Amino acid sequence: MQCTISRSIKRLGCLTNVAAHRSVTTLSPLATTFNSRPSRRLNLSSALQRDAGLFCLELLQQPDGFQTMKEQAMFDTRRLLKETCDPNRTRKMVVVFDELSDSLCKVADLAEFIRLAHPKEAFSQAAEDACININSIVEHLNTNRELYQAIRSVCDSGDTCPTTEVDEHVARLFLFDFEQSGIHLEENERQRVVRLNDDILQKGQKFMAGTALPRAVHRKLLPQNIQHLFSISGDQVLVAGLYGDSPNCTAREWAYRVFLYPDEQQELLLRELLSARHELARTCGFPSYAHRAVKGSTVENPEVVQNFLQILAEKLRPHSEKDLDVMRSMKKAEVGSSCDIFPWDTLYYTRKIKREWLQAPSSDFSPFFSLGNCMEGLNLLVNALYGIQLKTVDMMPGEAWTQDVYKLEVVHENEGLLGHIYCDFYQRTGKPNQDCHFTIRGGKVLPDGSYQNPVVVLMLNFPAPKWSSPSLLSPGMVDNLFHEMGHALHSMMARTQYQHVTGTRCPTDFAEVPSVLMEYFAADPRVLSLFARHFQTQEPMPADMLERLCASKHLFAASEMQLQVFYSALDQKYHSENPLGPTGNTSDVIASLQEEYYNIPYIPKTAWQLRFSHLVSYGAKYYSYLVSRAIASWIWQDYFQDDPLSRSKGEQYRQECLAHGGGKAPHLLVSDYLKKEVTANQLAASLLQDLDSRNNFIKDRCQNKIKCPS
């Protein structure tokens, strides 16, 4: 029982394909709302009303409401536990389990968000206490053998009530959640699993904390001409990062060598973490932790992942070498002599050439991307594809955790209200500096046949509006907005029977597909032209400027993809049947893999892996980034590349892909929708075709459209 608490363009000839779809010419009510701060809009009627409580939950008018919610969840838990053991039970077992999961998740998910987001300590602390209490209940349920036997009996022998394929799939997911906790093992082995899980959690938290710590060295060790670029405290120079964007090559190199110098404590923590994960997997009957982590995913087993990565590594090498040749030429022009590209150079030259392609700073593009216009662009897109509108609604007093929050209704032209999205978009003190999608309440069919509409929050960190202008987004912020809205739309349109599989509650390597697909729309000039207009004049972004922006997103795609392949291969190796290799040293593993998967050699006496926090948060699932991009690219190429606003293709994507959430095995969902089996070869071919399309896009622009940097 687990609560999910919560991340080939065709050549543009003309815009005739989208002529029938209106673009932003004057500000719509939606755009107007998002171009001003919510706190500055006066709502006289709501000002006279009493506090509605967070998310319109009356219990949450005060922090102690979390205690009442927790007590109600405990009451529901006891009631539903009794029903699972009732010989006269009249409901499907999976329905009872899902109601039990829903009652706990509605408290846990909401509390987890408020713990992170609420600026008032009393609410944040009450929410944290609720999280701890609900997690304790979940842990207790995960060790309840009677509950486990009830769901296992249904999975093995069938239910006393008639069931469907979806019922059986969700029941197996509940069973798998139980067995992840080792409940099916003998008592001594089960206690071992409990101890290992606790050890993994503690080691992971300590390792994560160490990944961000600055490194202090005596100032005499750094060349004097670069010391001023770093923070200095007495005789100590503090290196807090890689300085990868610094134009000073010496500073980049020293920062890389100092910040990534091996740390014995981090090395010990990583070895112990990987060893504990391996022992946990073996105790639970898996050959490796990767087998445990990948089970039930789109790719189903780590052998497919390994094959996929090896195919990509081989095919990408010559493409990546071409990217590095361009970087070498740029470096030669800067330093005046031939020299190679090192790991500390790639970020700098990648960003430099993208700036040259843009032929203007990113800030010159921002006036064309006011938050209001971007939201209206999203509205135009989802209306064209799905017949959906995003409508702003005023909130009741006390409904939001802070003033600068917008509330959206997601309304289908025939089906009506699908759910609500709360938009917490502006930077503020104490707010987590990350872009996230949070499920507050999952969608599900209720006992009376009605539908429990989903509620989600999108949290981003945009600049707040000024007195003279709305919030203006950089191109990267626009990409992030589209990405996170992809998660929110998945939550809205997955009309699942069970909340356990609502929206993004599906395997990681599929959960990111809808959000990554939205990035393809955000990189298409036909889509951007609908809303990229100057916030003052509403004049469209000039065509050549739009072309440069889209082309810049495709530069150095091969070298960037190769780096992701290397990261994924390392994550898989660290969670394989032989995670630490023959020497037991994690740096020896990375040195060997870097030679096999990356065109730039390993730098001795550096330990990049000791700064790689994703080893904790992903744990054998980092490959998901590449697989989800492969599937998203596959969908784009087959369905939307010719017409990114096709209603028929959008409706097909919604019904055959989004609507299922996690209620259908992801490998079947993808293969049924795309009419091809999900294999390592197919996934790799999709990414390689996408790479070719990106290169062709750039080549076309250099030949016919825009001036390319030398």
HUJO-V159899 format. One line per field, one symbol per residue. burial: b if it has 9 or more other ideal C-beta (glycine too) atoms within 8 Angstrom, else e. A space follows every 10 residues. Layout:
burial = ???
This chain:
burial = bebbebebbe ebeeeeebee bebbeebbeb bbbbbbbbee beeeebeeee ebbbbebeeb bebebbbbbb ebbbebbeeb bebbeeeebe ebbbbbbbbb bbbbbbbbbb bbbbbebbbe eebbbbbbbb bebbbebbee bbbbeebbeb bbebbeeebe eebeebbbbb bbbbbbbbbb bbbebeeebb ebbbebbebb eebbebbbeb beeebebebe ebeeebbeeb ebeeebbbbe ebbbebeebb bbbbbbbbbb bbbeebbebb bbbbbbbbbb bbbbebebbb bbbbbebbbb bbebbbbbbe bbbebbbebb bbbbebbbeb bbeeeeeeee bbebbbbbbb bbbbbebbee ebeebbbbbb bbbbbbbbbb bbbbbbebbb ebeebbbbbb bbebbbbbbb bbeeeeebbb bbbbbbeeee beeebbbbbb bbbbeeeeee ebbbbbbbbb bbebbeeeeb bbbbbebbbb bbbbbbbbbb bbbbebebbb bbbbbbbbbb bbbbbbbbbb bbbbbbbbbb bbbbbeebee beeebbbbbb bbbbbbbbbb bbbbbbbbbb bbbbbbeebb beeebbbbbb bbbbbebbeb eebeebbbbb bbbbbbebbb bbbbbbbbbb bbbbbbbebb beebbbbebb bbbbebbbbb bbbbebbebb bebbeeebeb ebbbebbbbb bbbbbbbbeb bbeeebeeee
